[in-house]
Amino acid sequence: MAPSFLDLFRYEVEMDEMLLDTLEGDSRGDERTGALMAHLLQTPRVWLTRLQGRDSSDLEIWPRWTWDQCREALAWLRSEALPWIQTLDAAALTRVCSYRNSRGQAFRNTTAEVLHHVLLHGAYHRGQIAQSIRGWGGEPPSMDLIFYWRRPVASGQ
């Protein structure tokens, strides 16, 4: 059976948390890396807002957040985004969403297309952040999906 969007977004949240832990624990970080982390965490909120038929124009695409604000975004992903994703059935995934991007241009995509975009967008930026961490001599966490699948899982998950 193929992994569900919920499985992949759980992975996404866990990797984002590991990455944020690494960044918070290393004072060598730079402004660009912090901006990437904030953007990484804001992107799911922007897209889920659009998928829910709400206006996302008041959400910053590149927010300048503190680590505490990044933690708040992670908490939102756990408490709001994951439960909403869990409600999606096959019909919901094929539903077409009309939205406007940050430049005000109108587009239409299915829910599944948008969720795929969010997942791949996150992988791209986590890779950029990992490269930055290595650049200042740090060690990013192992974030490959296969490592996530291999990890020991607490009972009940």
N, C-alpha and C positions, 0 to 999 in steps of 0.2 A: 504494500500500500504506500502510495506517495505521501510525503509529509504534508500536513495541512498548513494553511496560512497561519493558524494559531501556533503550531509547532515552530514555524520559521520566525514568527514575531517574538515568541518566547526566547528563542536563540538570540535574536536581535537585541532584546532588552538585556539579557544576561551579558552579552559581549559589550554592550554600551556601558554597563555598570563596571565590568572589569577594566575597561579602558579609562573610565572616569577615576576609578580607584588608583590606577597607575599615574594618571596626570596629577591628581591631588597630592600624591605622595612624592612627587619629584619637582623640586623648585626650579629646575632648569628649563621648564616649558616657556613657550613664547606666545605672544598675542595671537598669531595666526593659528596656532594649534588650539588655543582656547576658543577662538571663533569657529573653527571647524567642529569642535565638540558641541558647541551650542547649536550650530546649524544642524548637525546630525540629529540632535535630540528634538529640535523644533520641527523638522520636516514631517515626521509622522502626524503631529498635531495639525499642521497645515492641510495635509492631504485627507486625513480623517474628517476634518471639518468640512472640506469640500464634498467628500463622499456622503456626508450626512445632510447635504443640501444647504449648508450654511455658508455665509460669506466669510472668506478667510483673509480679506484685504487688511484687517487690523492686526494680523499676525506678522511679525517681522520674520523675514526669511533668514537673515543673518543677524540674530540678536547678539548683543554683547552682555553675556551673563557671567555671574560669579559661579564658583563651583556649587554653592548652595542652590542657586537657581537651576543649575544643571540637575542637581539631585531632585528638585521639585518636578522637573520635567520627566525624570525617570519614574518618579512616584505616579505621575499622571499616566504614563504609559502602562504601568501595572494596574492602576485602579480604574482607568477609563478606556484606554485603547484595547487592551487584551480582552476584557469582557465584551466589548462591542464586536471585535473580530470573531469571538467565539459564537456570536449569534448568527453569523453569515452562513446561509445555506447555498446550495447550487444556484438557485434562482437569483439570490442576492448578488452572487459573484458575476453573473452575466448582465446585471442591470447596468444601464448606461447612465453615467453621471455627467451632467453639464456643469461646467465651472469656468471661472476666469483665473488665469495665472496672475503672477505678481505684476505683470505689465498691463493687465486688464484685457488680455486677448481671450476670446471664448474658445473652449475646446470641449470635446466629448470623448470619454473613454469608459470602458467597463470597469466595474469595481475590481475585478481580477487584474486587469492591466495596471491600474493604479497601485494595487498592493504589490505587484511584482516590481513596479518602478521603485516604490519606497524601500523594498528589501535590497535591490541592487544598488540604489543610491547610497544606502547605509554602508554596504560593503565597500563601495568606492571610497567613501570618506573615512571609514575606519582604517583602510589601507594607507591613506594619506597621513592620518594621525600616527599610525605605527611607524611610518617612514620618518616622520619628524622626531619621534621618540628615539629611534635609532640614531638619527643625525646628531643629537646632543649626548649620545653615549648611553642612553637608557635601554631598557629591555621591555618591549611591549608584550602584553599577554598573548598567548597562542589563541587565535580567534578563528581558525579554520572550522568550518561546519563539522567536518568529520571528527575533530577532537570533542566537539560538543556532543555528538551522538555517542561517543565512546565513554563519556564521563559516567561515574557512578551516579545513580539517581536515587534520591531519598524516596522511601516508600510513600506511596500515595500520589506520586506525580505521574 
